[in-house]
Amino acid sequence: MAPASTSVISSSTDDSQFLSHGEFDRFYDLQSVGIRHEFRRVSEKMDAGFQTVHDRLQMVNDRIDRLAKKMDAGFRTVDDRTDRLARDTEQRFELVDRRFDSLTLEMRHMAARFRNSTLTRLHQSIHIVHAENPEGIPIVPAHFPKNVKAFLKLRDD
């Protein structure tokens, strides 16, 4: 024959199979303690898991900060080199501009000298070989002779 049921709750109406009020309170208290204990254990496991995730995220954040600092330093180095190259290039362009201006002035002087050396008549106008101030503006003398005759008159005076 089958053993008697050890179930706490029975479907029969016999009062001997139901828990008394005191037994129910003890059973309820025992379950409450077990549930609280299980809740604390799960909560502690979750807290430990969250702490692990937090620690790993902090490590990732620290690594990102270190990489960002390295990148900033690298960009500063590139910026410094670019600025230096820009200054060097600007200086070279200024030098080329000065050389070009000097050559342009020299070409004007040579052209004027050539034209002036080919003058054969007294009424032909003289081409001025002028200088330039530092801003590149030509300096024209106020009383420069207009033609060969006026120039020869200066020599004779």
OpenMM code with the backbone's topology and positions (N, CA, C; nanometers):
from openmm import Vec3, app, unit

residues = "MET ALA PRO ALA SER THR SER VAL ILE SER SER SER THR ASP ASP SER GLN PHE LEU SER HIS GLY GLU PHE ASP ARG PHE TYR ASP LEU GLN SER VAL GLY ILE ARG HIS GLU PHE ARG ARG VAL SER GLU LYS MET ASP ALA GLY PHE GLN THR VAL HIS ASP ARG LEU GLN MET VAL ASN ASP ARG ILE ASP ARG LEU ALA LYS LYS MET ASP ALA GLY PHE ARG THR VAL ASP ASP ARG THR ASP ARG LEU ALA ARG ASP THR GLU GLN ARG PHE GLU LEU VAL ASP ARG ARG PHE ASP SER LEU THR LEU GLU MET ARG HIS MET ALA ALA ARG PHE ARG ASN SER THR LEU THR ARG LEU HIS GLN SER ILE HIS ILE VAL HIS ALA GLU ASN PRO GLU GLY ILE PRO ILE VAL PRO ALA HIS PHE PRO LYS ASN VAL LYS ALA PHE LEU LYS LEU ARG ASP ASP".split()
positions = [
    Vec3(0.0815, -0.1162, 0.0000),
    Vec3(0.0000, 0.0000, 0.0000),
    Vec3(0.0871, 0.1242, 0.0000),
    Vec3(0.0339, 0.2319, -0.0569),
    Vec3(0.1122, 0.3554, -0.0691),
    Vec3(0.1213, 0.4239, 0.0653),
    Vec3(0.2363, 0.4827, 0.0914),
    Vec3(0.2524, 0.5532, 0.2183),
    Vec3(0.1596, 0.6718, 0.2265),
    Vec3(0.1357, 0.7168, 0.3438),
    Vec3(0.0465, 0.8303, 0.3669),
    Vec3(0.1095, 0.9557, 0.3115),
    Vec3(0.0285, 1.0461, 0.2624),
    Vec3(0.0768, 1.1703, 0.2021),
    Vec3(0.1368, 1.2595, 0.3090),
    Vec3(0.2510, 1.3169, 0.2778),
    Vec3(0.3167, 1.4061, 0.3725),
    Vec3(0.2946, 1.5516, 0.3342),
    Vec3(0.2008, 1.5761, 0.2478),
    Vec3(0.1730, 1.7106, 0.2003),
    Vec3(0.1186, 1.7959, 0.3133),
    Vec3(0.1588, 1.9202, 0.3125),
    Vec3(0.1142, 2.0120, 0.4168),
    Vec3(-0.0306, 2.0497, 0.3926),
    Vec3(-0.0659, 2.0648, 0.2688),
    Vec3(-0.2035, 2.1023, 0.2372),
    Vec3(-0.2695, 1.9815, 0.1742),
    Vec3(-0.3849, 1.9479, 0.2236),
    Vec3(-0.4541, 1.8290, 0.1747),
    Vec3(-0.5898, 1.8706, 0.1238),
    Vec3(-0.6410, 1.7916, 0.0338),
    Vec3(-0.7709, 1.8243, -0.0228),
    Vec3(-0.8854, 1.7682, 0.0620),
    Vec3(-0.8507, 1.6946, 0.1630),
    Vec3(-0.9589, 1.6386, 0.2446),
    Vec3(-1.0015, 1.7409, 0.3474),
    Vec3(-1.1108, 1.7226, 0.4041),
    Vec3(-1.1681, 1.8167, 0.5000),
    Vec3(-1.1326, 1.7808, 0.6420),
    Vec3(-1.0454, 1.6878, 0.6592),
    Vec3(-1.0050, 1.6452, 0.7934),
    Vec3(-0.9161, 1.7534, 0.8536),
    Vec3(-0.9517, 1.8064, 0.9735),
    Vec3(-0.8772, 1.9145, 1.0383),
    Vec3(-0.7383, 1.8723, 1.0801),
    Vec3(-0.7120, 1.7464, 1.0937),
    Vec3(-0.5811, 1.7023, 1.1391),
    Vec3(-0.4766, 1.7206, 1.0303),
    Vec3(-0.5192, 1.7388, 0.9104),
    Vec3(-0.4216, 1.7547, 0.8039),
    Vec3(-0.3929, 1.9018, 0.7735),
    Vec3(-0.4603, 1.9924, 0.8335),
    Vec3(-0.4342, 2.1358, 0.8149),
    Vec3(-0.3396, 2.1850, 0.9223),
    Vec3(-0.2679, 2.2918, 0.8908),
    Vec3(-0.1747, 2.3520, 0.9871),
    Vec3(-0.2517, 2.4373, 1.0848),
    Vec3(-0.2084, 2.4335, 1.2062),
    Vec3(-0.2687, 2.5221, 1.3054),
    Vec3(-0.2138, 2.6630, 1.2815),
    Vec3(-0.2709, 2.7571, 1.3505),
    Vec3(-0.2275, 2.8967, 1.3344),
    Vec3(-0.0806, 2.9136, 1.3730),
    Vec3(-0.0367, 2.8553, 1.4798),
    Vec3(0.1025, 2.8626, 1.5238),
    Vec3(0.1957, 2.7950, 1.4248),
    Vec3(0.1542, 2.6776, 1.3737),
    Vec3(0.2372, 2.6078, 1.2762),
    Vec3(0.2479, 2.6884, 1.1463),
    Vec3(0.1366, 2.7501, 1.1063),
    Vec3(0.1372, 2.8325, 0.9860),
    Vec3(0.2315, 2.9510, 1.0025),
    Vec3(0.2286, 3.0150, 1.1202),
    Vec3(0.3179, 3.1291, 1.1448),
    Vec3(0.4637, 3.0860, 1.1379),
    Vec3(0.4947, 2.9706, 1.2007),
    Vec3(0.6334, 2.9216, 1.1952),
    Vec3(0.6734, 2.8883, 1.0502),
    Vec3(0.5836, 2.8233, 0.9760),
    Vec3(0.6124, 2.7897, 0.8382),
    Vec3(0.6313, 2.9166, 0.7550),
    Vec3(0.5464, 3.0162, 0.7785),
    Vec3(0.5551, 3.1440, 0.7073),
    Vec3(0.6865, 3.2139, 0.7411),
    Vec3(0.7216, 3.2160, 0.8696),
    Vec3(0.8473, 3.2786, 0.9123),
    Vec3(0.9671, 3.2066, 0.8490),
    Vec3(0.9637, 3.0735, 0.8464),
    Vec3(1.0720, 2.9962, 0.7876),
    Vec3(1.0854, 3.0262, 0.6379),
    Vec3(0.9733, 3.0357, 0.5688),
    Vec3(0.9774, 3.0695, 0.4267),
    Vec3(1.0283, 3.2121, 0.4067),
    Vec3(0.9841, 3.3035, 0.4894),
    Vec3(1.0271, 3.4435, 0.4784),
    Vec3(1.1773, 3.4546, 0.4969),
    Vec3(1.2314, 3.3818, 0.5963),
    Vec3(1.3760, 3.3834, 0.6208),
    Vec3(1.4480, 3.3254, 0.4996),
    Vec3(1.3989, 3.2170, 0.4451),
    Vec3(1.4612, 3.1544, 0.3276),
    Vec3(1.4571, 3.2475, 0.2058),
    Vec3(1.3442, 3.3120, 0.1850),
    Vec3(1.3307, 3.4037, 0.0708),
    Vec3(1.4232, 3.5239, 0.0883),
    Vec3(1.4287, 3.5815, 0.2106),
    Vec3(1.5187, 3.6940, 0.2365),
    Vec3(1.6634, 3.6540, 0.2145),
    Vec3(1.6986, 3.5355, 0.2624),
    Vec3(1.8353, 3.4855, 0.2449),
    Vec3(1.8670, 3.4699, 0.0953),
    Vec3(1.7753, 3.4094, 0.0206),
    Vec3(1.7970, 3.3926, -0.1232),
    Vec3(1.8045, 3.5284, -0.1935),
    Vec3(1.7192, 3.6223, -0.1535),
    Vec3(1.7201, 3.7563, -0.2123),
    Vec3(1.8543, 3.8245, -0.1859),
    Vec3(1.9038, 3.8157, -0.0617),
    Vec3(2.0345, 3.8758, -0.0288),
    Vec3(2.1453, 3.8117, -0.1114),
    Vec3(2.1425, 3.6787, -0.1247),
    Vec3(2.2457, 3.6085, -0.2008),
    Vec3(2.2445, 3.6536, -0.3476),
    Vec3(2.1258, 3.6597, -0.4087),
    Vec3(2.1140, 3.7043, -0.5482),
    Vec3(2.1544, 3.8504, -0.5599),
    Vec3(2.1140, 3.9300, -0.4629),
    Vec3(2.1485, 4.0722, -0.4635),
    Vec3(2.2997, 4.0913, -0.4535),
    Vec3(2.3650, 4.0143, -0.3665),
    Vec3(2.5109, 4.0237, -0.3527),
    Vec3(2.5805, 3.9793, -0.4806),
    Vec3(2.5271, 3.8734, -0.5446),
    Vec3(2.5846, 3.8282, -0.6710),
    Vec3(2.5703, 3.9369, -0.7777),
    Vec3(2.4531, 3.9989, -0.7818),
    Vec3(2.4306, 4.1054, -0.8792),
    Vec3(2.5215, 4.2256, -0.8499),
    Vec3(2.5347, 4.2602, -0.7213),
    Vec3(2.6242, 4.3702, -0.6833),
    Vec3(2.7677, 4.3398, -0.7255),
    Vec3(2.8107, 4.2147, -0.7035),
    Vec3(2.9463, 4.1764, -0.7434),
    Vec3(2.9608, 4.1842, -0.8961),
    Vec3(2.8563, 4.1391, -0.9670),
    Vec3(2.8586, 4.1482, -1.1137),
    Vec3(2.8620, 4.2932, -1.1606),
    Vec3(2.7800, 4.3784, -1.0983),
    Vec3(2.7800, 4.5202, -1.1334),
    Vec3(2.9148, 4.5848, -1.1022),
    Vec3(2.9750, 4.5460, -0.9897),
    Vec3(3.1067, 4.6006, -0.9533),
    Vec3(3.2117, 4.5593, -1.0566),
    Vec3(3.2041, 4.4332, -1.1018),
    Vec3(3.2969, 4.3858, -1.2039),
    Vec3(3.2791, 4.4656, -1.3325),
    Vec3(3.1526, 4.4855, -1.3730),
    Vec3(3.1256, 4.5643, -1.4935),
    Vec3(3.1759, 4.7071, -1.4740),
    Vec3(3.1509, 4.7646, -1.3580),
    Vec3(3.1963, 4.9012, -1.3289),
    Vec3(3.3490, 4.9101, -1.3366),
    Vec3(3.4165, 4.8115, -1.2757),
    Vec3(3.5634, 4.8112, -1.2781),
    Vec3(3.6157, 4.8012, -1.4222),
    Vec3(3.5537, 4.7164, -1.5019),
    Vec3(3.5971, 4.7017, -1.6410),
    Vec3(3.5707, 4.8296, -1.7206),
    Vec3(3.4550, 4.8894, -1.6974),
    Vec3(3.4256, 5.0160, -1.7652),
    Vec3(3.5244, 5.1246, -1.7235),
    Vec3(3.5617, 5.1260, -1.5971),
    Vec3(3.6601, 5.2235, -1.5493),
    Vec3(3.7956, 5.2014, -1.6169),
    Vec3(3.8333, 5.0732, -1.6332),
    Vec3(3.9588, 5.0429, -1.7018),
    Vec3(3.9536, 5.0902, -1.8478),
    Vec3(3.8397, 5.0674, -1.9134),
    Vec3(3.8236, 5.1122, -2.0518),
    Vec3(3.8297, 5.2647, -2.0581),
    Vec3(3.7634, 5.3300, -1.9643),
    Vec3(3.7638, 5.4761, -1.9594),
    Vec3(3.9057, 5.5296, -1.9377),
    Vec3(3.9802, 5.4677, -1.8475),
    Vec3(4.1193, 5.5097, -1.8239),
    Vec3(4.2036, 5.4907, -1.9490),
    Vec3(4.1825, 5.3798, -2.0177),
    Vec3(4.2593, 5.3537, -2.1399),
    Vec3(4.2251, 5.4565, -2.2475),
    Vec3(4.0964, 5.4879, -2.2605),
    Vec3(4.0536, 5.5899, -2.3575),
    Vec3(4.1169, 5.7242, -2.3229),
    Vec3(4.1202, 5.7593, -2.1930),
    Vec3(4.1836, 5.8854, -2.1507),
    Vec3(4.3310, 5.8874, -2.1887),
    Vec3(4.4014, 5.7757, -2.1649),
    Vec3(4.5444, 5.7700, -2.2009),
    Vec3(4.5629, 5.7844, -2.3516),
    Vec3(4.4783, 5.7157, -2.4288),
    Vec3(4.4883, 5.7258, -2.5745),
    Vec3(4.4554, 5.8669, -2.6225),
    Vec3(4.3567, 5.9295, -2.5598),
    Vec3(4.3210, 6.0666, -2.5973),
    Vec3(4.4371, 6.1615, -2.5697),
    Vec3(4.5058, 6.1424, -2.4573),
    Vec3(4.6216, 6.2269, -2.4263),
    Vec3(4.7333, 6.2052, -2.5278),
    Vec3(4.7560, 6.0780, -2.5649),
    Vec3(4.8587, 6.0491, -2.6662),
    Vec3(4.8216, 6.1129, -2.7996),
    Vec3(4.6926, 6.1041, -2.8362),
    Vec3(4.6491, 6.1632, -2.9618),
    Vec3(4.6627, 6.3152, -2.9576),
    Vec3(4.6266, 6.3768, -2.8447),
    Vec3(4.6418, 6.5218, -2.8319),
    Vec3(4.7879, 6.5616, -2.8480),
    Vec3(4.8766, 6.4862, -2.7851),
    Vec3(5.0197, 6.5154, -2.7979),
    Vec3(5.0641, 6.4984, -2.9432),
    Vec3(5.0153, 6.3948, -3.0081),
    Vec3(5.0492, 6.3735, -3.1490),
    Vec3(4.9979, 6.4859, -3.2377),
    Vec3(4.8751, 6.5294, -3.2127),
    Vec3(4.8202, 6.6398, -3.2912),
    Vec3(4.8966, 6.7689, -3.2648),
    Vec3(4.9363, 6.7917, -3.1386),
    Vec3(5.0165, 6.9107, -3.1080),
    Vec3(5.1478, 6.9066, -3.1844),
    Vec3(5.2099, 6.7891, -3.1911),
    Vec3(5.3350, 6.7747, -3.2649),
    Vec3(5.3131, 6.8041, -3.4134),
    Vec3(5.2057, 6.7497, -3.4691),
    Vec3(5.1756, 6.7742, -3.6103),
    Vec3(5.1461, 6.9231, -3.6321),
    Vec3(5.0689, 6.9834, -3.5411),
    Vec3(5.0393, 7.1266, -3.5525),
    Vec3(5.1670, 7.2097, -3.5469),
    Vec3(5.2567, 7.1749, -3.4552),
    Vec3(5.3835, 7.2481, -3.4441),
    Vec3(5.4638, 7.2362, -3.5734),
    Vec3(5.4724, 7.1144, -3.6262),
    Vec3(5.5469, 7.0946, -3.7510),
    Vec3(5.4816, 7.1701, -3.8659),
    Vec3(5.3497, 7.1659, -3.8727),
    Vec3(5.2781, 7.2368, -3.9783),
    Vec3(5.3013, 7.3871, -3.9669),
    Vec3(5.2942, 7.4396, -3.8439),
    Vec3(5.3194, 7.5828, -3.8234),
    Vec3(5.4614, 7.6190, -3.8650),
    Vec3(5.5580, 7.5346, -3.8281),
    Vec3(5.6969, 7.5611, -3.8641),
    Vec3(5.7135, 7.5594, -4.0163),
    Vec3(5.6529, 7.4603, -4.0831),
    Vec3(5.6603, 7.4533, -4.2285),
    Vec3(5.5925, 7.5735, -4.2938),
    Vec3(5.4816, 7.6172, -4.2362),
    Vec3(5.4124, 7.7341, -4.2902),
    Vec3(5.5003, 7.8588, -4.2772),
    Vec3(5.5657, 7.8743, -4.1612),
    Vec3(5.6559, 7.9899, -4.1431),
    Vec3(5.7726, 7.9819, -4.2411),
    Vec3(5.8333, 7.8635, -4.2549),
    Vec3(5.9448, 7.8470, -4.3488),
    Vec3(5.9006, 7.8775, -4.4918),
    Vec3(5.7841, 7.8278, -4.5304),
    Vec3(5.7328, 7.8518, -4.6646),
    Vec3(5.7059, 8.0005, -4.6860),
    Vec3(5.6479, 8.0644, -4.5851),
    Vec3(5.6205, 8.2085, -4.5948),
    Vec3(5.7510, 8.2865, -4.6104),
    Vec3(5.8529, 8.2504, -4.5344),
    Vec3(5.9822, 8.3177, -4.5464),
    Vec3(6.0420, 8.2962, -4.6848),
    Vec3(6.0300, 8.1753, -4.7365),
    Vec3(6.0842, 8.1478, -4.8701),
    Vec3(6.0093, 8.2262, -4.9766),
    Vec3(5.8776, 8.2349, -4.9643),
    Vec3(5.8014, 8.3140, -5.0600),
    Vec3(5.8392, 8.4618, -5.0518),
    Vec3(5.8593, 8.5120, -4.9309),
    Vec3(5.9019, 8.6514, -4.9160),
    Vec3(6.0375, 8.6723, -4.9832),
    Vec3(6.1292, 8.5782, -4.9645),
    Vec3(6.2605, 8.5870, -5.0284),
    Vec3(6.2476, 8.5842, -5.1803),
    Vec3(6.1646, 8.4942, -5.2331),
    Vec3(6.1429, 8.4856, -5.3773),
    Vec3(6.0799, 8.6154, -5.4283),
    Vec3(5.9828, 8.6712, -5.3529),
    Vec3(5.9206, 8.7972, -5.3931),
    Vec3(6.0233, 8.9096, -5.3996),
    Vec3(6.1111, 8.9165, -5.2965),
    Vec3(6.2140, 9.0211, -5.2960),
    Vec3(6.3087, 9.0027, -5.4150),
    Vec3(6.3482, 8.8780, -5.4415),
    Vec3(6.4366, 8.8523, -5.5556),
    Vec3(6.3684, 8.8886, -5.6868),
    Vec3(6.2417, 8.8518, -5.6989),
    Vec3(6.1680, 8.8830, -5.8205),
    Vec3(6.1553, 9.0342, -5.8378),
    Vec3(6.1222, 9.1052, -5.7301),
    Vec3(6.1125, 9.2520, -5.7370),
    Vec3(6.2462, 9.3124, -5.7751),
    Vec3(6.3536, 9.2596, -5.7173),
    Vec3(6.4874, 9.3091, -5.7496),
    Vec3(6.5209, 9.2842, -5.8964),
    Vec3(6.4887, 9.1658, -5.9460),
    Vec3(6.5138, 9.1353, -6.0865),
    Vec3(6.4276, 9.2206, -6.1788),
    Vec3(6.3043, 9.2440, -6.1404),
    Vec3(6.2156, 9.3290, -6.2201),
    Vec3(6.2720, 9.4699, -6.2296),
    Vec3(6.3168, 9.5227, -6.1174),
    Vec3(6.3765, 9.6566, -6.1160),
    Vec3(6.5033, 9.6590, -6.2016),
    Vec3(6.5849, 9.5558, -6.1889),
    Vec3(6.7076, 9.5486, -6.2682),
    Vec3(6.6749, 9.5414, -6.4177),
    Vec3(6.5723, 9.4679, -6.4552),
    Vec3(6.5317, 9.4605, -6.5958),
    Vec3(6.4837, 9.5971, -6.6458),
    Vec3(6.4096, 9.6706, -6.5647),
    Vec3(6.3663, 9.8060, -6.6021),
    Vec3(6.4872, 9.8970, -6.6233),
    Vec3(6.5824, 9.8873, -6.5309),
    Vec3(6.7036, 9.9687, -6.5424),
    Vec3(6.7788, 9.9348, -6.6705),
    Vec3(6.7923, 9.8081, -6.6984),
    Vec3(6.8651, 9.7666, -6.8194),
    Vec3(6.7929, 9.8143, -6.9454),
    Vec3(6.6592, 9.8027, -6.9451),
    Vec3(6.5828, 9.8479, -7.0619),
    Vec3(6.5977, 9.9986, -7.0802),
    Vec3(6.5899, 10.0734, -6.9709),
    Vec3(6.6049, 10.2189, -6.9796),
    Vec3(6.7455, 10.2559, -7.0254),
    Vec3(6.8468, 10.1902, -6.9721),
    Vec3(6.9851, 10.2178, -7.0142),
    Vec3(7.0037, 10.1875, -7.1629),
    Vec3(6.9450, 10.0745, -7.2056),
    Vec3(6.9583, 10.0390, -7.3468),
    Vec3(6.8925, 10.1450, -7.4353),
    Vec3(6.7704, 10.1861, -7.4013),
    Vec3(6.7003, 10.2878, -7.4797),
    Vec3(6.7760, 10.4196, -7.4771),
    Vec3(6.8276, 10.4546, -7.3584),
    Vec3(6.9007, 10.5808, -7.3469),
    Vec3(7.0324, 10.5755, -7.4243),
    Vec3(7.0928, 10.4579, -7.4335),
    Vec3(7.2200, 10.4480, -7.5055),
    Vec3(7.2018, 10.4559, -7.6566),
    Vec3(7.0808, 10.4342, -7.7019),
    Vec3(7.0547, 10.4403, -7.8457),
    Vec3(7.0003, 10.5763, -7.8895),
    Vec3(6.9925, 10.6719, -7.7986),
    Vec3(6.9421, 10.8049, -7.8345),
    Vec3(7.0426, 10.8737, -7.9264),
    Vec3(6.9927, 10.9315, -8.0356),
    Vec3(7.0836, 10.9963, -8.1312),
    Vec3(7.0442, 11.1408, -8.1595),
    Vec3(6.9233, 11.1803, -8.1267),
    Vec3(6.8777, 11.3165, -8.1575),
    Vec3(6.8529, 11.3916, -8.0276),
    Vec3(6.8713, 11.5213, -8.0338),
    Vec3(6.8596, 11.6048, -7.9137),
    Vec3(6.7172, 11.6139, -7.8610),
    Vec3(6.6174, 11.6009, -7.9417),
    Vec3(6.4780, 11.6154, -7.8971),
    Vec3(6.4181, 11.4839, -7.8446),
    Vec3(6.4910, 11.3710, -7.8542),
    Vec3(6.4381, 11.2421, -7.8046),
    Vec3(6.4335, 11.2434, -7.6521),
    Vec3(6.3257, 11.1871, -7.5977),
    Vec3(6.3088, 11.1890, -7.4512),
    Vec3(6.3954, 11.0815, -7.3852),
    Vec3(6.4386, 11.1154, -7.2660),
    Vec3(6.5227, 11.0243, -7.1868),
    Vec3(6.4318, 10.9377, -7.0994),
    Vec3(6.4604, 10.8093, -7.0965),
    Vec3(6.3863, 10.7177, -7.0086),
    Vec3(6.4537, 10.7190, -6.8717),
    Vec3(6.3740, 10.7428, -6.7688),
    Vec3(6.4283, 10.7574, -6.6343),
    Vec3(6.4648, 10.6205, -6.5772),
    Vec3(6.5843, 10.6096, -6.5225),
    Vec3(6.6256, 10.4911, -6.4470),
    Vec3(6.6022, 10.5282, -6.3016),
    Vec3(6.4926, 10.4871, -6.2498),
    Vec3(6.4532, 10.5306, -6.1157),
    Vec3(6.4740, 10.4215, -6.0108),
    Vec3(6.4787, 10.4657, -5.8876),
    Vec3(6.4905, 10.3743, -5.7735),
    Vec3(6.3513, 10.3540, -5.7135),
    Vec3(6.3421, 10.2582, -5.6228),
    Vec3(6.2149, 10.2328, -5.5540),
    Vec3(6.2368, 10.2396, -5.4041),
    Vec3(6.1358, 10.2891, -5.3335),
    Vec3(6.1434, 10.2878, -5.1875),
    Vec3(6.1109, 10.1469, -5.1368),
    Vec3(6.1235, 10.1200, -5.0058),
    Vec3(6.1006, 9.9829, -4.9546),
    Vec3(5.9612, 9.9268, -4.9831),
    Vec3(5.8615, 10.0123, -5.0043),
    Vec3(5.7261, 9.9638, -5.0351),
    Vec3(5.7099, 9.9299, -5.1822),
    Vec3(5.8139, 9.9564, -5.2648),
    Vec3(5.8083, 9.9240, -5.4069),
    Vec3(5.7571, 10.0371, -5.4932),
    Vec3(5.7397, 10.1562, -5.4370),
    Vec3(5.6912, 10.2717, -5.5127),
    Vec3(5.8112, 10.3396, -5.5782),
    Vec3(5.8022, 10.3688, -5.7095),
    Vec3(5.9160, 10.4322, -5.7776),
    Vec3(5.9412, 10.5744, -5.7259),
    Vec3(6.0681, 10.6072, -5.7122),
    Vec3(6.1074, 10.7414, -5.6702),
    Vec3(6.1553, 10.8139, -5.7961),
    Vec3(6.0805, 10.9158, -5.8356),
    Vec3(6.1129, 10.9909, -5.9563),
    Vec3(6.1670, 11.1276, -5.9129),
    Vec3(6.2868, 11.1647, -5.9605),
    Vec3(6.3401, 11.2959, -5.9247),
    Vec3(6.2511, 11.4079, -5.9814),
    Vec3(6.2410, 11.5157, -5.9083),
    Vec3(6.1533, 11.6262, -5.9476),
    Vec3(6.2069, 11.7005, -6.0696),
    Vec3(6.3376, 11.7193, -6.0810),
    Vec3(6.3946, 11.8007, -6.1885),
    Vec3(6.4825, 11.7164, -6.2794),
    Vec3(6.4263, 11.6114, -6.3295),
    Vec3(6.5024, 11.5256, -6.4201),
    Vec3(6.4836, 11.5783, -6.5620),
    Vec3(6.5906, 11.5817, -6.6403),
    Vec3(6.5777, 11.6355, -6.7771),
    Vec3(6.4843, 11.5490, -6.8617),
    Vec3(6.4052, 11.6162, -6.9454),
    Vec3(6.3058, 11.5464, -7.0267),
    Vec3(6.3652, 11.4876, -7.1549),
    Vec3(6.4689, 11.5521, -7.2094),
    Vec3(6.5253, 11.5035, -7.3351),
    Vec3(6.6778, 11.5160, -7.3314),
    Vec3(6.7407, 11.4764, -7.4414),
    Vec3(6.8869, 11.4739, -7.4499),
    Vec3(6.9421, 11.6170, -7.4429),
    Vec3(6.8735, 11.7111, -7.5070),
    Vec3(6.9194, 11.8499, -7.5085),
    Vec3(6.9260, 11.9056, -7.3670),
    Vec3(6.8215, 11.8823, -7.2854),
    Vec3(6.8209, 11.9318, -7.1466),
    Vec3(6.9292, 11.8620, -7.0655),
    Vec3(6.9534, 11.7328, -7.0948),
    Vec3(7.0565, 11.6589, -7.0231),
    Vec3(7.1955, 11.7144, -7.0548),
    Vec3(7.2235, 11.7436, -7.1810),
    Vec3(7.3515, 11.7975, -7.2207),
    Vec3(7.3694, 11.9390, -7.1678),
    Vec3(7.2614, 12.0123, -7.1533),
    Vec3(7.2689, 12.1468, -7.0963),
    Vec3(7.3136, 12.1387, -6.9505),
    Vec3(7.2711, 12.0347, -6.8747),
    Vec3(7.3150, 12.0165, -6.7359),
    Vec3(7.4664, 11.9937, -6.7303),
    Vec3(7.5162, 11.9200, -6.8263),
    Vec3(7.6596, 11.8917, -6.8316),
    Vec3(7.7386, 12.0188, -6.8595),
    Vec3(7.6856, 12.1008, -6.9453),
    Vec3(7.7556, 12.2205, -6.9839),
    Vec3(7.7518, 12.3267, -6.8750),
    Vec3(7.6539, 12.3237, -6.7887),
    Vec3(7.6416, 12.4265, -6.6819),
    Vec3(7.7383, 12.4067, -6.5728),
] * unit.nanometer
topology = app.Topology()
chain = topology.addChain("A")
for resn in residues:
    res = topology.addResidue(resn, chain)
    for name in ("N", "CA", "C"):
        topology.addAtom(name, app.Element.getBySymbol(name[0]), res)
